[in-house]
Amino acid sequence: MDDLIEFSEILKTKDELREYIGEPSALAKGKVIEHLDEHCLDFISKSPFLMLATSDNNGKTDVSPRGDKRGFVKVLNEKQLLIPERPGNKRIDSLMNLLENASISLIFVIPGLGETLRIKGTATIIKDREWMERLIENQHIPKLAIAVEVEKCFIHCAKAMIRSNIWKESTWLNKESLPKAAKILRDHAQQLNVSEARIESSLQEGYQKRLY
């Protein structure tokens, strides 16, 4: 492995960073609210996908995707929402982090829309049967859910989406050019001596039979 590059011009303080970048506009400062209003509820009801960020007590971070049918996140009131925990690979990195550090950040995405909804708050892991039954999908009740108490909400502008052309199908790679998960997993876990074909078969079986 190559030696790590040492950078010579590093920003180390908040004051130094602010002086270099400048101040945000009045709109950027004033757009943050502390509850879920009708706009947030509408956005969440139309979002089938979110990114969930957590960190442990040592500040080691993790970002994990969550997705389901539009509106899969259940809003309870203007300060609380529930995210169902669907079956995954059982690493549960996010859940483990939340047991150490309850802080959580979410980015809700709506396909075709450049703007995203960002929410920050604190989270708990729940298994209350009455709430799990309200998160049922395809006749499957989740074992757990992440309950989020909302502290901050705001709309994030579309610049990143515009620059990336993420919603323009004409910019997408053809399927033959896409990274192949089975090949990556085989190489990353080569100590297990599992073939690419076996991994691909396991992945496809999970996608077809273990989504819920």
C-alpha positions in Angstrom: 0.0 0.0 0.0 1.3 3.5 -0.9 2.3 5.8 2.0 -0.4 8.3 3.0 -0.1 11.7 1.5 0.7 14.5 3.9 -1.1 17.7 3.1 0.5 21.1 3.8 -2.5 23.5 3.9 -5.0 22.2 6.5 -7.8 24.2 8.1 -7.9 23.5 11.8 -10.3 25.9 13.4 -13.9 26.9 12.9 -12.9 30.6 12.7 -10.3 29.8 10.0 -12.8 27.8 8.0 -15.5 30.5 8.3 -13.0 33.2 7.3 -12.1 31.2 4.2 -15.6 30.2 3.1 -17.5 33.3 4.2 -20.9 33.6 5.9 -24.1 31.9 4.8 -27.0 33.9 3.5 -29.9 35.0 5.7 -32.1 32.4 4.0 -29.6 29.6 4.6 -29.4 30.6 8.3 -33.1 31.1 8.7 -34.4 28.0 6.9 -34.0 25.6 9.8 -37.1 24.6 11.8 -37.4 22.4 14.9 -40.5 20.4 14.0 -42.1 18.5 11.1 -44.5 21.0 9.4 -46.9 20.2 6.5 -44.0 20.6 4.0 -41.8 18.0 5.8 -44.8 15.6 6.1 -45.5 16.0 2.4 -41.9 15.4 1.5 -41.5 12.3 3.7 -44.8 10.8 2.4 -43.4 11.0 -1.2 -39.9 9.7 -0.4 -39.0 6.0 -1.0 -35.4 6.4 0.1 -33.2 8.0 2.8 -29.6 8.0 4.0 -29.1 7.5 7.7 -26.0 8.7 9.5 -24.8 7.6 13.0 -21.6 7.5 15.0 -20.3 5.6 18.0 -18.9 7.0 21.2 -15.5 7.5 19.6 -16.9 9.5 16.7 -16.5 6.7 14.1 -19.3 7.3 11.6 -21.5 5.2 9.5 -24.0 6.0 6.7 -26.6 3.5 5.7 -29.4 3.5 3.1 -33.0 2.8 3.9 -35.7 2.3 1.3 -39.2 1.0 0.7 -42.4 2.1 -0.9 -43.1 5.8 -0.9 -44.0 7.0 2.6 -42.5 4.0 4.4 -41.3 6.2 7.2 -44.2 6.8 9.6 -44.7 10.3 11.0 -46.2 10.1 14.5 -46.5 13.8 15.2 -44.5 17.0 14.6 -41.6 15.8 16.6 -41.4 12.1 16.1 -41.1 9.6 13.2 -40.5 5.9 12.8 -38.2 4.1 10.4 -38.9 0.4 10.0 -35.8 -1.9 10.2 -36.2 -4.3 7.3 -34.1 -7.5 7.0 -30.5 -6.9 6.1 -27.1 -8.6 6.5 -27.3 -8.5 10.3 -24.2 -6.3 10.7 -26.6 -3.6 12.2 -23.8 -1.0 12.3 -26.3 1.8 12.6 -28.2 0.2 15.4 -25.0 -0.6 17.3 -23.9 3.0 17.0 -27.3 4.3 18.3 -26.9 2.2 21.4 -23.7 4.2 22.1 -24.7 7.6 20.7 -28.3 8.5 20.1 -27.5 11.3 17.6 -28.9 10.7 14.1 -29.1 12.5 10.8 -31.3 11.7 7.8 -31.4 12.8 4.2 -34.7 12.0 2.4 -34.7 11.7 -1.4 -37.5 11.8 -3.9 -36.5 10.4 -7.3 -36.5 13.1 -10.0 -36.3 16.0 -7.4 -33.0 17.8 -6.9 -33.7 19.1 -3.4 -33.5 16.8 -0.4 -34.9 17.0 3.1 -32.4 16.9 6.0 -33.4 16.0 9.5 -31.3 15.8 12.7 -32.3 14.4 16.0 -31.9 11.7 18.6 -33.0 8.1 18.1 -34.0 5.0 20.1 -34.5 1.4 18.9 -37.9 0.1 19.7 -39.8 -3.2 19.4 -43.3 -2.2 20.6 -45.6 -4.7 18.9 -48.4 -2.1 18.4 -46.0 0.1 16.4 -44.4 -2.7 14.5 -47.8 -3.7 13.2 -48.3 -0.3 11.8 -45.1 -0.7 9.8 -46.2 -4.0 8.2 -45.3 -4.4 4.5 -45.9 -7.4 2.2 -47.6 -9.1 5.2 -44.3 -9.0 7.1 -44.0 -7.2 10.5 -40.5 -5.7 11.2 -38.8 -6.8 14.4 -37.5 -3.4 15.2 -37.8 0.3 14.2 -35.8 3.4 14.8 -37.8 6.1 16.6 -36.4 9.6 15.8 -37.1 12.7 17.9 -36.7 15.6 15.5 -34.5 18.5 16.5 -33.8 20.2 13.2 -35.3 20.1 9.7 -34.4 21.9 6.5 -34.4 21.7 2.8 -31.0 21.1 1.1 -30.6 22.8 -2.3 -30.3 20.8 -5.6 -26.7 21.8 -6.6 -25.2 18.4 -5.9 -28.0 16.6 -7.9 -27.6 19.0 -10.8 -23.8 18.7 -10.9 -24.0 14.9 -10.8 -26.8 14.6 -13.4 -28.1 11.8 -11.2 -31.6 11.8 -12.5 -30.6 12.1 -16.2 -30.9 8.6 -17.6 -28.8 9.6 -20.6 -25.8 10.0 -18.3 -26.2 6.6 -16.7 -23.6 3.8 -17.4 -24.8 0.8 -19.3 -25.3 -2.3 -17.2 -22.2 -4.0 -18.5 -20.0 -1.2 -17.2 -21.5 -1.1 -13.6 -19.5 -2.4 -10.7 -20.4 -6.0 -9.9 -21.2 -6.5 -6.2 -20.5 -10.3 -6.3 -17.0 -9.7 -7.7 -16.3 -7.0 -5.1 -17.5 -9.1 -2.3 -15.4 -12.1 -3.5 -12.2 -9.9 -3.6 -12.9 -8.1 -0.3 -13.7 -11.3 1.6 -11.2 -13.5 -0.3 -10.1 -15.2 3.0 -13.5 -16.9 3.0 -12.7 -18.6 -0.3 -16.2 -18.2 -1.7 -16.7 -18.1 -5.5 -18.2 -15.1 -7.3 -20.9 -17.3 -8.7 -22.0 -18.5 -5.2 -22.0 -14.9 -3.9 -24.1 -13.8 -6.9 -26.6 -16.6 -6.3 -26.8 -15.7 -2.6 -27.4 -12.0 -3.4 -30.1 -12.7 -5.9 -31.9 -15.1 -3.5 -31.9 -12.4 -0.9 -33.2 -9.8 -3.2 -36.0 -12.1 -4.3 -36.9 -13.8 -1.1 -35.7 -11.8 1.9 -36.6 -8.2 1.3 -39.1 -8.4 4.2 
